[in-house]
Amino acid sequence: MQTSPTSFHPRSSTGTSTAKKLHQITQKYGVPLLINDRVDVALAAGVEGVHLGQDDMGELSASAMNF
């Protein structure tokens, strides 16, 4: 069974702690977690990926952050 990624869009100062808790749950079930728009939260939470839209940080900037 293939799993689809789950996405999370943190909007507050508790975003990193919430992302870490959510990541523990998604890992338990083998589901990748993607953070929307927030490379900083994605890196801090250690998730599998980040979604960047056209108006967000550029791809080169994100890859420079080792994501």
C-alpha positions as CSV (number, residue, x, y, z in Angstrom):
1,M,0.0,0.0,0.0
2,Q,1.4,3.3,-1.0
3,T,0.8,6.3,1.3
4,S,0.2,9.9,0.2
5,P,2.0,12.7,1.9
6,T,0.3,14.8,4.6
7,S,0.8,18.5,4.5
8,F,0.7,21.0,7.4
9,H,0.7,24.8,7.2
10,P,2.0,26.3,10.4
11,R,0.7,29.8,11.1
12,S,1.8,30.5,14.6
13,S,4.8,30.4,17.0
14,T,3.7,26.9,18.0
15,G,4.1,25.7,14.5
16,T,7.4,23.9,15.1
17,S,6.3,22.0,18.2
18,T,3.0,21.1,16.5
19,A,4.9,19.9,13.3
20,K,7.2,17.8,15.5
21,K,4.3,16.1,17.2
22,L,2.5,15.6,13.9
23,H,5.6,14.1,12.4
24,Q,5.9,11.5,15.1
25,I,2.4,10.4,14.2
26,T,2.9,10.3,10.5
27,Q,6.2,8.5,10.8
28,K,4.4,5.8,12.9
29,Y,2.3,5.1,9.9
30,G,4.9,5.6,7.2
31,V,3.4,8.7,5.8
32,P,5.7,11.5,4.7
33,L,5.0,15.0,6.1
34,L,5.3,18.1,4.0
35,I,5.3,21.6,5.5
36,N,3.7,24.3,3.5
37,D,5.7,27.6,2.9
38,R,7.9,27.3,6.0
39,V,11.4,25.9,5.3
40,D,12.5,27.0,8.8
41,V,9.7,24.9,10.4
42,A,10.3,21.9,8.1
43,L,14.0,21.9,8.9
44,A,13.4,22.2,12.7
45,A,10.8,19.5,12.7
46,G,12.9,17.1,10.5
47,V,10.1,16.4,8.1
48,E,10.4,14.8,4.7
49,G,9.7,17.9,2.6
50,V,8.4,21.4,2.1
51,H,6.0,22.8,-0.4
52,L,7.0,26.1,-2.0
53,G,4.5,27.9,-4.2
54,Q,5.4,30.3,-7.0
55,D,5.3,33.4,-4.7
56,D,7.4,31.7,-1.9
57,M,11.1,31.3,-1.5
58,G,12.9,30.3,-4.7
59,E,14.0,26.7,-5.3
60,L,17.7,27.7,-5.2
61,S,17.3,29.5,-1.9
62,A,15.5,26.4,-0.4
63,S,18.2,24.0,-1.7
64,A,20.9,26.3,-0.2
65,M,19.3,25.6,3.2
66,N,20.0,21.9,2.6
67,F,16.4,20.8,2.1
